[in-house]
Amino acid sequence: MVVVTRFFFGHPVRLGGAAVALVVAAGLAWYLGSPLFLRTYTSETLRAAAPAAVAPGVLAQGELRYVDSVHYGKGPVRIVELEGRRIVRFDGVAITNAPDIHVYLSRETGGKWTESTSLYLGALRATDGSFNYEVPAGMTVADYKSVIVWCRAFGVLITWADLT
């Protein structure tokens, strides 16, 4: 302890550098650690723009899968057609949080995908709840075999759902 005190005492540059390093380390720890305990919730309806008499048709569906003890998801994912629009619907799901999470439709199964052959749908809207992503017009939904939830910051698969 005495050596540490002597190293910093009377050296404002060293003390300032240590303070800056501490602030940077705390910020990095928050960025990396906070997703493990922070959750976000949303509850979007599927029929936001549809009359009550119109029922959505399910084109494909699957269940979110377990990757490992840190990366997993639970709940159903469906691609539905409603009033000529195709929508990827996450319905009552729970997904592990991480920084920079995005959703894709993949032409492959089993959690495999490549960004160049997949369809980007957008940033993950919430870790828990129900939410929708509209598939762009002109895309052939049958070409896509799974929904991928991916952490871009670390290049890690969070969860996926193979579609049937």
DRENGU-492920 format. One line per field, with one value per residue (C-alpha): residue in three letters; x, y, z; residue number from 1. Coordinates in Angstrom, 2 decimals. Layout:
# DRENGU-492920
r	ALA_... .
east	X_... .
north	Y_... .
up	Z_... .
k	NUM_... .
# end
This chain:
# DRENGU-492920
r	MET_VAL_VAL_VAL_THR_ARG_PHE_PHE_PHE_GLY_HIS_PRO_VAL_ARG_LEU_GLY_GLY_ALA_ALA_VAL_ALA_LEU_VAL_VAL_ALA_ALA_GLY_LEU_ALA_TRP_TYR_LEU_GLY_SER_PRO_LEU_PHE_LEU_ARG_THR_TYR_THR_SER_GLU_THR_LEU_ARG_ALA_ALA_ALA_PRO_ALA_ALA_VAL_ALA_PRO_GLY_VAL_LEU_ALA_GLN_GLY_GLU_LEU_ARG_TYR_VAL_ASP_SER_VAL_HIS_TYR_GLY_LYS_GLY_PRO_VAL_ARG_ILE_VAL_GLU_LEU_GLU_GLY_ARG_ARG_ILE_VAL_ARG_PHE_ASP_GLY_VAL_ALA_ILE_THR_ASN_ALA_PRO_ASP_ILE_HIS_VAL_TYR_LEU_SER_ARG_GLU_THR_GLY_GLY_LYS_TRP_THR_GLU_SER_THR_SER_LEU_TYR_LEU_GLY_ALA_LEU_ARG_ALA_THR_ASP_GLY_SER_PHE_ASN_TYR_GLU_VAL_PRO_ALA_GLY_MET_THR_VAL_ALA_ASP_TYR_LYS_SER_VAL_ILE_VAL_TRP_CYS_ARG_ALA_PHE_GLY_VAL_LEU_ILE_THR_TRP_ALA_ASP_LEU_THR .
east	0.00_2.86_4.42_1.14_0.70_4.23_3.70_0.67_1.41_2.76_2.29_-0.96_-0.41_-0.20_-3.21_-5.20_-4.20_-5.36_-8.68_-9.21_-8.32_-10.80_-13.61_-12.86_-12.76_-16.08_-17.68_-16.42_-17.60_-21.06_-21.22_-20.22_-21.97_-25.23_-26.96_-26.75_-29.26_-31.08_-34.28_-36.47_-40.17_-42.59_-46.05_-46.91_-50.12_-50.21_-53.47_-52.38_-53.49_-55.98_-59.72_-60.78_-62.44_-59.14_-57.23_-53.50_-52.31_-49.24_-46.67_-43.90_-43.16_-40.51_-39.29_-36.33_-33.42_-30.80_-27.21_-25.40_-25.88_-25.38_-27.05_-30.57_-34.14_-37.55_-40.84_-42.47_-41.56_-43.94_-44.04_-47.63_-49.44_-51.88_-53.54_-50.88_-48.01_-45.65_-44.61_-42.06_-43.83_-42.04_-44.88_-44.31_-40.57_-37.67_-34.23_-30.83_-29.72_-26.39_-25.04_-25.93_-28.46_-30.02_-32.57_-32.15_-33.95_-31.45_-31.42_-29.77_-30.90_-29.32_-28.26_-25.97_-26.06_-24.03_-24.82_-24.49_-27.19_-29.53_-32.26_-31.70_-34.90_-33.60_-32.33_-33.93_-36.87_-36.91_-35.61_-39.06_-42.57_-44.24_-43.09_-43.11_-40.77_-42.23_-40.63_-39.89_-42.23_-40.89_-38.96_-39.78_-40.36_-40.06_-36.35_-35.63_-35.31_-34.68_-34.81_-31.45_-30.85_-27.21_-24.90_-22.90_-20.59_-19.10_-20.10_-22.11_-25.31_-27.83_-30.65_-32.40_-35.61_-35.70_-38.87_-41.22 .
north	0.00_2.37_1.78_2.63_5.77_6.95_6.25_8.58_11.10_14.34_13.19_14.73_13.32_9.77_10.36_11.84_8.96_6.45_8.29_8.28_4.57_3.84_5.72_3.93_0.53_1.25_2.27_-0.84_-3.05_-1.47_-1.90_-5.57_-6.53_-4.61_-6.62_-9.67_-8.15_-5.43_-6.46_-4.52_-5.16_-4.35_-5.51_-4.80_-6.17_-8.01_-6.41_-2.79_-1.99_-4.79_-4.94_-7.45_-9.69_-10.38_-13.36_-13.67_-16.73_-18.51_-19.09_-20.56_-20.98_-22.12_-21.94_-19.92_-22.16_-22.49_-21.74_-21.89_-20.78_-17.11_-16.98_-18.30_-17.48_-18.95_-18.57_-18.82_-16.97_-16.96_-15.49_-14.46_-12.88_-10.14_-7.90_-8.74_-7.93_-10.57_-10.09_-11.88_-12.10_-12.72_-13.63_-13.67_-14.33_-14.04_-13.44_-12.96_-9.35_-8.26_-5.12_-4.45_-7.26_-7.59_-9.84_-11.61_-14.13_-16.80_-19.19_-21.80_-23.72_-24.62_-21.08_-20.81_-17.77_-15.31_-11.63_-11.57_-14.22_-13.23_-10.63_-7.96_-7.09_-4.59_-4.12_-6.27_-4.25_-5.81_-8.79_-9.77_-9.50_-9.48_-7.50_-7.51_-7.00_-6.43_-8.42_-6.10_-6.43_-8.60_-10.98_-14.68_-15.85_-19.53_-18.95_-18.34_-21.28_-19.60_-16.43_-15.40_-13.12_-11.98_-9.77_-7.70_-6.22_-9.63_-11.70_-14.09_-16.04_-15.18_-17.51_-18.75_-20.42_-22.92_-22.36_-25.10 .
up	0.00_0.81_-2.64_-4.35_-2.27_-3.05_-6.76_-6.91_-4.13_-5.56_-9.16_-10.45_-13.96_-12.62_-10.37_-13.29_-15.56_-12.96_-12.61_-16.38_-16.55_-13.76_-15.54_-18.85_-17.10_-15.35_-18.65_-20.40_-17.54_-17.75_-21.55_-21.34_-18.11_-18.03_-20.78_-18.53_-16.10_-18.07_-19.81_-22.22_-22.84_-25.61_-26.55_-30.19_-31.59_-34.87_-35.96_-35.65_-39.19_-39.80_-39.21_-36.55_-39.18_-40.99_-39.61_-40.29_-42.23_-40.83_-43.61_-41.41_-37.72_-35.28_-31.68_-30.46_-29.46_-26.74_-27.85_-24.49_-20.87_-21.81_-25.26_-25.65_-26.48_-25.69_-27.46_-30.85_-34.03_-36.99_-40.45_-41.08_-43.98_-43.15_-45.73_-48.33_-45.95_-44.59_-40.99_-38.79_-35.43_-32.13_-29.77_-26.00_-26.31_-23.86_-25.40_-23.76_-23.89_-25.38_-27.01_-30.65_-31.32_-34.79_-36.48_-39.84_-42.00_-43.05_-46.00_-43.73_-40.64_-37.32_-36.42_-39.45_-41.66_-43.67_-43.83_-47.62_-48.19_-45.36_-45.14_-42.51_-40.62_-38.05_-34.53_-31.83_-30.48_-27.00_-25.06_-23.84_-25.20_-28.59_-31.62_-35.41_-38.37_-41.82_-44.62_-47.56_-50.54_-53.33_-51.05_-51.37_-47.81_-48.79_-49.56_-45.86_-43.49_-40.12_-38.05_-36.56_-33.57_-33.75_-31.65_-34.15_-31.51_-30.65_-33.69_-31.53_-32.20_-29.47_-30.58_-33.70_-34.82_-37.69_-39.69_-40.90 .
k	1_2_3_4_5_6_7_8_9_10_11_12_13_14_15_16_17_18_19_20_21_22_23_24_25_26_27_28_29_30_31_32_33_34_35_36_37_38_39_40_41_42_43_44_45_46_47_48_49_50_51_52_53_54_55_56_57_58_59_60_61_62_63_64_65_66_67_68_69_70_71_72_73_74_75_76_77_78_79_80_81_82_83_84_85_86_87_88_89_90_91_92_93_94_95_96_97_98_99_100_101_102_103_104_105_106_107_108_109_110_111_112_113_114_115_116_117_118_119_120_121_122_123_124_125_126_127_128_129_130_131_132_133_134_135_136_137_138_139_140_141_142_143_144_145_146_147_148_149_150_151_152_153_154_155_156_157_158_159_160_161_162_163_164 .
# end
